[in-house]
Amino acid sequence: MVVQLLKMAAVLIAAIMLGNWFFQEVKSARARQKPWYTPYLTPPGIAILMIAVVLPLAIWYWRQP
């Protein structure tokens, strides 16, 4: 049970760090008056897009009978 909690905590901490990094990119792009899509072309933005697109597709693919 402790191992599962540590695994969940690690994923949560990684998600928080990635989210904060992306939010910093958003604030930076707004301050420089860049287009709305600029933060999505940065490393955290690409990672978030990959997670948002690939993860559901992978789950759907592996759950197919």
Secondary structure, DSSP 8 states (H G I E B T S, - for coil): -HHHHHHHHHHHHHHHHHHHHHHHHHHHHHHTT--TTGGGGSHHHHHHHHHHHHHHHHHHHHH--
